[in-house]
Amino acid sequence: MQNLRWVFFFLVIFTFCFLFSETLAQTGSNTLVCSEKDRAALLSFKATILKDTTGALSSWIGKDCCGGDWEGIQCNPSTGRVIGLQLQGAPNKDTSLYMKGTLSSSLGSLQFLEVMVISGMRQIRGKIPESFSKLTHLTQLVLEENILEGPIPSSLGQLPLLKTLSLSGNLLKGQIPPSLGALQNLLQLNLAKNSLTGQIPPTFKNLHNLQYFDLSYNLLSGLIPDFIGQFQNLTFIDLSNNQFSGKIPNSLCNLANVLDFSLSHNQLTGRIPDQIGNLKSVSTLSLSVNHLSGQIPESISSLQNLWYFNLSRNNISDPLPGNLTKGIPSLLSIDLSYNNLHLGKVPDWIKRREFSDVNLAGCNLKGILPNFLKPDSLNSIDLSDNQFTGGISNFFTKMSSLQKVKLSNNLLKSNVSEIVLPEGLSSIDLHSNQLFGPLSRLLKSTSRFLEFVDISKNQITGGVPEFSEGSRLKSLNFSSNKVAGNIPSSISNLIELERLDFSRNHIKGTIPTSLGQLVRLKWLDLSINELTGKIPDSLLQIESLKHANFRANRLCGEIPQGRPFNIFPLAAYAHNQCLCGKPLPPCKGIRRG
């Protein structure tokens, strides 16, 4: 009897499990098969993509677009309708991955779509289809980093649920449609990096919920509207790199929650509002490259969270606020370069504090280079275009974190062979000083990370140094010095080099054939030296070369007959001994078909 009970119990369990699994299978089959209408719309889009190196669309096969095999497609599990289309390019900016084609208007038939992200595909062109106005369930429309053209369709203002609209990084033109002001649920609006013109539409005053607002890198003009100061939820605003004019509205200082604030690279005039200290949450503030005048307001010192402050290239005048000595406690990066400041010396509060970036170019600084009390925190320094005197051999002591330094266009006088640079330095610009001595030790001391070197317009002597393997140099300029000797064949070790300028020196000998191995070179200037022999044909391997100059040497023989050497201007070869061949007259005794 007991055994019969166990048998009955297992039969019940087995029957229940069988029926449950059948139900799941039937339910699963009902939810996974996508709508034929949606499938057709997606395949029409696929047909307009002529080339797909991402491989994403190769998975769009079979009848079921909701089974999980179609990359980038999300469906509603209970209806089988497509609610998400997300095709995003590689975040590492791999240019070999792209989609070439257009956006099919058929995507407007995905009537239940909530999210559309087609970004970073680089070669999707054409206009944004008007049919997208039918996607009334859409909450996110992201079409960034393609090459979409034409105007922004005004019909996008008919998407009532839209919270994110990002069309940045395309080739869109025309004015911003006023209809976008109807998108009252919008939290993020990004129209940056296009060619949009005109003003910010007055209808945007209705976008009270905006948290992220980016119109940077366009051609927008007119005044910055007062109503932006009413967007109390705003945490990010970037109107930089446009043509906005007039004064900075005082109302913008009411944005108590804004973290990132940039109005740089415009045509703004007048003073910085005294109420700037009301931006209590701001962490980055950039007003650079405008026509702002007057003094920095005292209230700036109350910005407790500000770590990045860029006021460069304006007409700001002395004196600096006295309360900066203890104010702005979080400040790590400051740029006051190229204003109407006459600081005389680097302020003590800058020398004493723990900065990562100090940029005081063109601030009328004098005397010897400053002694920073916390040098190991410095990441970059720009003290160029001042009147510093004395040496620099000990300036870099303990600057263990330094990566970039500019001391150009001063009156500095040092033997470059005595300069010990930080090991991690990637960029050094010392041009237009009074430096002397040989160059070899300076280049060897930081060969691991150095990418940019400009030591032109000094009094450097000695020969061209040997170059070791593993160099990361991308730009090397020691023009207008007194460097002599030959160009070593080891120059071929500079495989990353894009710009090379040895002009206006006393370099002799022939141009080494190994120079042709620098296939990434875009700029080459060997003019006004004492080079002899022929321009080697091996240079024809440098297909990326945009500029070359061999003027005023003692070169002879036929110019390499291939692009771009035979189409460079005559001036690139003038004042040599006996160069010939295009673009110069043909060489005597050489016949070409």
C-alpha positions in Angstrom: 0.0 0.0 0.0 2.8 2.3 0.9 4.5 1.6 -2.4 1.3 2.3 -4.3 1.2 5.7 -2.6 4.7 6.5 -3.7 4.0 5.4 -7.2 0.8 7.6 -7.3 2.8 10.5 -5.8 5.5 10.3 -8.5 2.8 10.0 -11.3 1.2 13.2 -10.0 4.6 15.0 -9.9 5.6 13.7 -13.3 2.2 14.7 -14.8 2.4 18.2 -13.3 6.0 18.7 -14.5 5.1 17.5 -18.0 2.1 19.8 -18.2 4.1 22.8 -16.8 6.9 22.2 -19.3 4.4 22.1 -22.1 2.8 25.3 -20.9 6.2 27.0 -20.7 7.1 25.7 -24.2 3.8 27.1 -25.6 4.3 30.4 -23.8 7.9 30.6 -24.9 7.0 29.9 -28.5 4.3 32.6 -28.3 6.7 35.2 -26.9 9.8 34.5 -28.9 8.4 34.7 -32.4 8.5 38.4 -33.4 5.9 40.3 -35.3 6.2 39.8 -39.1 5.7 43.5 -39.6 8.6 44.3 -37.2 10.8 41.7 -38.9 10.2 43.2 -42.3 11.0 46.7 -41.1 14.3 45.5 -39.6 15.2 43.6 -42.8 14.5 46.7 -44.9 16.9 48.6 -42.7 19.5 45.8 -43.2 19.0 46.1 -47.0 20.1 49.8 -46.9 23.4 49.0 -45.1 25.8 48.3 -48.0 28.7 47.2 -45.8 28.8 46.1 -42.2 32.3 45.4 -40.8 30.9 45.2 -37.3 29.3 41.9 -38.1 26.1 42.7 -36.1 23.7 42.5 -39.0 25.0 39.1 -40.0 23.1 37.6 -37.1 19.8 39.0 -38.5 18.7 35.7 -40.2 15.8 33.4 -39.7 12.1 34.2 -39.0 12.4 34.9 -35.3 13.9 38.3 -34.5 13.0 38.0 -30.8 14.7 34.7 -30.1 17.8 36.4 -28.8 20.0 35.7 -31.8 19.4 39.0 -33.6 22.1 41.2 -32.2 20.9 44.5 -30.8 17.2 43.6 -30.8 15.0 43.5 -27.7 11.4 42.5 -27.7 8.5 42.6 -25.3 8.3 39.0 -24.0 4.5 39.0 -23.8 3.7 40.6 -27.2 6.6 39.7 -29.4 6.9 43.3 -30.6 10.3 44.9 -31.0 10.9 47.6 -28.3 14.7 48.1 -28.6 17.1 48.5 -31.4 20.7 49.2 -30.2 23.7 49.1 -32.6 26.7 50.8 -31.0 30.2 51.2 -32.4 33.2 50.1 -30.6 34.0 52.3 -27.6 37.8 52.1 -28.4 37.2 54.1 -31.6 38.3 51.3 -33.9 38.0 52.9 -37.3 37.9 49.5 -39.0 34.4 48.9 -37.6 31.6 50.7 -39.3 28.3 50.4 -41.2 28.1 52.0 -44.6 24.6 52.9 -45.8 21.5 54.9 -44.8 18.8 54.9 -42.2 15.7 53.2 -43.8 12.4 55.0 -43.3 11.0 51.5 -42.6 12.3 51.8 -39.0 9.4 54.2 -38.5 7.1 51.1 -38.7 8.5 49.7 -35.4 5.4 51.3 -33.7 6.2 49.9 -30.3 9.9 50.8 -30.3 11.0 52.4 -27.0 14.8 52.7 -27.6 16.7 53.4 -30.8 20.4 53.6 -30.6 22.4 53.6 -33.8 25.7 55.3 -32.9 29.4 55.2 -33.7 28.8 53.6 -37.1 30.8 56.4 -38.8 29.5 55.8 -42.4 25.7 55.9 -42.1 24.7 58.9 -44.1 21.6 60.5 -45.6 18.8 62.3 -43.8 17.0 61.4 -40.6 13.7 59.9 -41.9 10.5 61.8 -41.2 8.9 58.5 -40.5 10.6 58.5 -37.1 7.8 60.8 -35.9 5.5 57.7 -35.8 7.6 56.2 -33.0 5.3 57.6 -30.3 6.5 55.1 -27.7 10.1 56.2 -28.1 11.9 57.3 -24.9 15.5 57.3 -26.3 16.7 58.3 -29.8 20.5 58.2 -30.1 22.0 58.6 -33.5 25.5 59.8 -32.5 28.8 59.6 -34.4 27.5 58.9 -37.9 27.6 61.2 -41.0 23.9 62.0 -41.1 23.1 65.1 -43.3 20.4 67.7 -43.8 18.2 69.4 -41.2 16.9 68.0 -37.9 13.3 66.9 -38.8 10.8 69.2 -37.0 8.5 66.2 -36.7 10.8 64.8 -33.9 8.9 67.2 -31.7 5.9 64.8 -32.0 7.5 62.1 -29.8 5.8 62.9 -26.4 7.6 60.3 -24.3 11.1 61.1 -25.4 13.6 61.5 -22.6 16.9 61.3 -24.5 17.6 62.9 -27.8 21.2 62.7 -29.0 22.2 63.5 -32.6 25.8 64.6 -31.9 28.8 64.0 -34.2 27.0 64.2 -37.5 26.9 66.6 -40.5 23.5 68.1 -39.6 22.8 71.7 -40.9 20.1 74.3 -40.6 18.4 75.7 -37.5 17.3 73.8 -34.4 13.6 73.1 -34.9 11.4 75.1 -32.4 9.2 72.0 -32.3 11.7 70.3 -30.0 10.5 72.6 -27.3 7.4 70.4 -27.1 9.4 67.5 -25.7 8.7 68.4 -22.1 9.8 65.0 -20.8 13.3 65.5 -22.2 16.1 64.8 -19.7 19.1 64.8 -22.1 19.5 66.9 -25.3 22.8 66.5 -27.2 23.1 68.2 -30.6 26.9 68.8 -30.4 29.4 68.5 -33.2 27.3 69.4 -36.1 26.9 72.5 -38.3 23.7 73.9 -36.9 23.1 77.6 -37.3 20.7 80.2 -35.9 19.7 80.8 -32.3 18.5 78.6 -29.4 14.7 78.5 -30.0 12.6 80.4 -27.5 10.4 77.3 -27.2 13.2 75.6 -25.3 11.9 77.5 -22.2 9.5 74.6 -21.8 12.3 72.0 -21.3 12.2 72.4 -17.5 13.2 68.8 -16.8 16.5 69.0 -18.7 19.5 67.5 -16.9 22.0 67.4 -19.7 22.3 70.1 -22.4 25.0 70.0 -25.0 25.0 72.3 -28.1 28.8 72.6 -28.4 30.8 72.6 -31.7 28.2 74.1 -33.9 27.7 77.5 -35.6 25.0 78.8 -33.3 24.7 82.5 -32.7 22.8 85.2 -30.9 22.4 85.7 -27.2 22.3 82.9 -24.6 18.7 82.9 -23.4 17.9 83.9 -19.8 15.4 81.1 -19.4 18.2 78.5 -19.3 18.8 79.7 -15.7 15.4 78.2 -14.9 16.5 74.6 -15.6 17.0 73.7 -12.0 17.7 70.1 -12.7 20.6 70.8 -15.0 23.8 69.1 -14.1 25.7 69.5 -17.4 25.7 72.5 -19.8 28.1 72.9 -22.8 27.5 75.7 -25.3 31.2 76.0 -26.2 32.6 76.4 -29.7 29.8 78.4 -31.2 29.3 82.1 -32.1 27.2 83.2 -29.1 27.6 86.9 -28.3 26.5 89.4 -25.7 26.9 89.0 -21.9 26.8 85.9 -19.8 23.2 86.0 -18.4 23.1 86.5 -14.6 20.4 83.9 -14.5 22.8 81.1 -15.4 24.3 81.6 -11.9 21.0 80.2 -10.5 22.0 76.7 -11.7 22.7 75.4 -8.2 23.0 71.7 -9.3 25.2 72.2 -12.4 28.5 70.2 -12.2 30.0 71.0 -15.6 29.6 74.4 -17.1 31.3 75.5 -20.4 30.8 78.6 -22.5 34.3 78.6 -24.0 35.2 79.5 -27.6 32.4 82.0 -28.3 32.2 85.8 -28.7 30.9 86.7 -25.2 31.6 90.2 -23.8 31.3 92.0 -20.6 32.2 90.9 -17.1 31.9 87.6 -15.4 28.7 87.9 -13.3 29.4 88.6 -9.6 26.8 85.9 -8.8 29.1 83.2 -10.2 29.7 82.0 -6.7 26.1 80.8 -6.6 27.1 77.8 -8.7 27.6 75.8 -5.5 27.9 72.4 -7.1 30.1 73.3 -10.1 33.3 71.2 -10.5 34.4 72.3 -14.0 34.1 75.9 -15.2 35.4 77.0 -18.6 34.9 80.5 -20.0 38.0 80.5 -22.2 38.5 82.1 -25.6 35.9 84.9 -25.4 36.1 88.7 -25.0 35.3 88.8 -21.3 36.8 91.8 -19.5 37.1 93.2 -16.0 38.3 91.3 -13.0 37.6 87.9 -11.7 34.8 88.2 -9.1 35.6 87.7 -5.5 32.7 85.3 -5.2 34.7 82.7 -7.2 36.5 81.8 -4.0 33.3 80.3 -2.6 33.1 77.5 -5.2 34.0 74.7 -2.8 33.8 71.9 -5.4 35.5 73.5 -8.3 38.6 71.6 -9.5 39.0 72.8 -13.1 38.9 76.5 -13.9 39.8 77.8 -17.4 39.6 81.5 -18.1 42.4 81.7 -20.8 42.4 84.0 -23.9 40.1 86.7 -22.7 40.7 90.3 -21.6 40.6 89.7 -17.8 42.6 92.4 -15.9 44.4 92.7 -12.6 44.3 92.2 -9.8 43.3 88.6 -8.9 40.8 88.3 -6.0 42.7 88.5 -2.7 40.6 85.7 -1.1 41.9 83.1 -3.6 44.6 82.4 -1.0 42.2 80.2 1.0 39.3 79.9 -1.5 38.5 77.2 -4.0 39.8 74.4 -1.8 39.3 71.6 -4.4 41.0 73.4 -7.3 43.5 71.2 -9.2 43.7 72.8 -12.6 43.9 76.5 -13.4 44.4 78.3 -16.7 44.7 82.1 -16.7 46.8 82.3 -19.9 46.7 85.1 -22.4 44.6 87.7 -20.6 45.5 91.3 -19.7 47.2 90.2 -16.5 50.5 91.5 -15.3 51.2 89.1 -12.5 55.0 89.8 -12.3 55.5 86.5 -10.5 53.6 83.3 -10.0 51.2 83.9 -7.0 52.3 82.3 -3.8 48.9 80.5 -3.4 49.5 78.7 -6.7 53.1 77.7 -5.8 52.0 76.4 -2.3 49.0 74.3 -3.3 48.7 70.8 -4.8 47.9 71.5 -8.4 47.9 69.0 -11.3 47.8 71.7 -14.1 49.2 75.2 -14.0 48.8 77.3 -17.1 50.0 80.9 -16.9 51.2 81.6 -20.4 51.4 85.2 -21.4 50.8 86.6 -17.9 53.8 88.9 -17.9 55.8 86.8 -15.5 59.4 87.7 -14.8 62.5 86.6 -12.9 63.6 83.0 -12.4 61.3 80.0 -12.8 59.0 79.4 -9.7 59.7 76.8 -7.0 56.6 74.8 -6.6 56.3 73.5 -3.0 54.4 70.3 -4.1 56.0 69.5 -7.4 55.2 65.8 -7.4 51.5 66.6 -8.0 52.1 68.5 -11.2 50.9 66.8 -14.4 51.3 69.7 -16.9 52.8 73.2 -16.8 52.6 76.0 -19.3 54.6 79.1 -18.5 55.4 80.1 -22.1 55.3 83.6 -23.6 56.6 85.3 -20.5 59.9 86.9 -19.6 61.6 84.2 -17.4 65.3 84.3 -17.2 68.0 82.1 -15.7 68.4 78.3 -16.1 66.1 75.4 -16.1 68.4 72.5 -15.2 67.0 72.1 -11.7 63.4 73.1 -12.5 62.1 69.6 -13.0 63.5 68.2 -9.7 60.9 66.0 -7.9 58.3 66.6 -10.7 57.8 62.8 -10.8 54.2 63.0 -12.3 55.0 65.6 -15.0 53.8 64.7 -18.5 53.6 68.0 -20.4 55.7 71.2 -20.1 55.8 74.4 -22.1 58.4 77.0 -21.4 58.7 78.4 -24.9 59.3 82.0 -25.8 61.1 83.1 -22.7 64.7 84.3 -22.0 65.9 81.1 -20.4 69.5 80.2 -20.8 70.8 76.6 -20.0 72.9 73.9 -21.4 70.4 71.3 -22.6 72.8 68.5 -21.8 72.5 69.3 -18.1 68.7 69.2 -18.1 67.3 66.1 -16.4 63.7 65.5 -17.4 61.1 63.4 -15.5 60.9 59.9 -16.8 57.2 60.0 -17.7 57.4 63.2 -19.8 55.4 62.9 -23.0 55.6 66.5 -24.4 58.3 69.2 -24.0 58.3 72.6 -25.7 61.3 74.9 -25.1 61.3 76.8 -28.4 62.5 80.4 -28.7 64.8 80.6 -25.7 68.6 80.9 -25.4 69.4 77.2 -24.8 72.7 75.8 -26.0 74.7 72.6 -25.9 74.2 69.2 -27.7 70.8 67.6 -27.9 71.6 63.9 -27.6 71.3 63.5 -23.8 68.0 65.4 -23.6 66.3 63.0 -26.0 67.8 59.8 -24.5 66.7 60.7 -20.9 63.0 60.3 -21.7 63.0 58.0 -24.7 60.4 55.7 -23.3 57.4 58.1 -23.3 58.4 61.2 -25.2 56.0 62.0 -28.1 56.5 65.7 -28.7 59.7 67.7 -28.7 60.1 71.3 -29.9 63.4 72.9 -29.1 63.5 75.1 -32.2 64.9 78.7 -32.3 67.6 78.2 -29.7 71.4 77.9 -30.0 71.7 74.1 -29.9 74.9 72.7 -31.3 76.4 69.2 -31.8 75.3 66.6 -34.2 71.9 65.0 -34.9 71.7 62.3 -32.2 71.3 58.6 -32.8 67.8 57.3 -32.3 67.2 54.0 -30.4 64.4 51.5 -31.0 61.1 51.7 -29.1 60.8 55.5 -29.5 57.3 56.9 -29.4 58.2 60.3 -30.9 55.5 61.7 -33.1 56.8 65.3 -33.5 60.5 66.4 -33.5 61.4 70.0 -34.2 64.9 71.4 -33.7 64.8 73.9 -36.6 66.6 77.2 -36.4 69.6 76.1 -34.3 73.3 75.3 -35.0 73.0 71.5 -35.3 75.6 70.0 -37.7 76.7 66.5 -38.8 74.8 63.9 -40.8 71.2 62.6 -40.4 71.9 59.1 -39.0 70.3 56.0 -40.6 68.9 55.2 -37.2 66.2 57.8 -37.9 64.2 54.8 -39.2 63.7 53.8 -35.5 61.2 56.7 -35.2 58.4 54.6 -36.6 55.7 56.7 -34.9 56.9 60.0 -36.3 54.4 62.3 -38.0 56.2 65.6 -38.1 60.0 66.2 -38.6 61.6 69.6 -38.9 65.4 69.9 -39.1 65.3 73.2 -41.2 67.7 76.1 -40.7 70.7 74.2 -39.3 74.1 73.2 -40.6 73.3 69.5 -41.4 75.5 67.9 -44.1 75.8 64.7 -46.0 73.1 62.8 -47.8 69.5 62.1 -46.9 69.5 58.5 -45.6 67.3 56.1 -47.6 66.1 54.8 -44.2 64.0 58.0 -43.9 61.6 56.3 -46.2 60.6 53.8 -43.5 58.8 56.6 -41.6 55.6 55.8 -43.3 53.4 57.8 -40.9 55.2 61.0 -41.7 52.9 63.9 -42.7 55.3 66.9 -42.5 59.0 66.9 -43.5 61.2 70.0 -43.6 64.9 69.7 -44.3 65.3 73.2 -45.9 68.2 75.6 -45.5 70.9 73.1 -44.6 74.0 71.8 -46.4 72.6 68.5 -47.6 74.1 66.9 -50.8 73.3 64.0 -53.1 69.9 62.9 -54.3 66.5 62.9 -52.7 66.1 59.1 -52.2 63.3 57.3 -54.1 62.7 55.4 -50.9 60.7 58.4 -49.7 58.0 57.4 -52.1 56.9 54.9 -49.5 55.7 57.8 -47.3 52.2 57.9 -48.8 50.8 60.0 -46.0 53.1 63.0 -46.6 51.2 66.3 -47.0 54.1 68.8 -46.8 57.8 68.5 -47.7 60.5 71.2 -48.1 64.1 70.6 -49.4 64.7 74.3 -50.3 68.2 75.9 -50.1 70.5 72.8 -49.9 73.0 71.4 -52.3 70.9 68.5 -53.6 71.3 67.2 -57.1 69.6 64.6 -59.3 66.1 63.6 -60.2 63.3 64.3 -57.8 61.4 61.1 -56.9 58.8 60.8 -59.7 55.7 59.9 -57.9 53.0 61.5 -55.7 53.3 63.6 -53.8 56.9 64.6 -54.6 56.2 65.4 -58.3 53.3 67.7 -57.4 54.8 69.7 -54.5 55.2 73.4 -55.4 58.4 74.6 -57.1 59.4 76.4 -53.9 59.9 73.1 -52.1 62.9 72.4 -54.3 64.3 75.9 -55.0 67.9 77.0 -54.5 69.6 73.6 -54.8 72.5 72.6 -56.9 71.0 70.6 -59.7 67.6 69.0 -58.9 65.5 68.1 -61.9 62.3 66.3 -62.9 58.7 67.3 -62.1 57.8 69.8 -60.9 61.1 71.2 -62.1 62.3 70.9 -65.7 63.1 67.4 -66.9 66.6 65.9 -66.3 68.9 66.0 -69.2 69.6 62.7 -70.8 66.6 60.9 -69.1 63.7 60.1 -71.3 60.3 59.1 -69.8 57.3 58.0 -71.6 
